[in-house]
Amino acid sequence: MTNQNAPEAGSESSAVVRRVLHLTLKKTWFDMIASGEKREEYREMKPYWNTLVSG
């Protein structure tokens, strides 16, 4: 099992940290994102999302 937060092997900067943000999506929107039809997902900036994104 690999650590998803660890820098990728061979990356130029060992300071790069990848974090995973889990979002709940309805099937309709997920299918559009998966097919490439919808390229971005927006959420209203509220304290809850600030905490998740900022850490």
C-alpha angles and dihedrals in degrees: 000000000000128000108248090201094056121099114263117262111263094017115150094233123045088197092073111108121187116209128188121230114196116209129185111230133177114243092249093059094040091053090050091050092046092051092048093244091114112041102177137042119206128200126185108255107247130154090264093059092040089058093049096046098040096042 
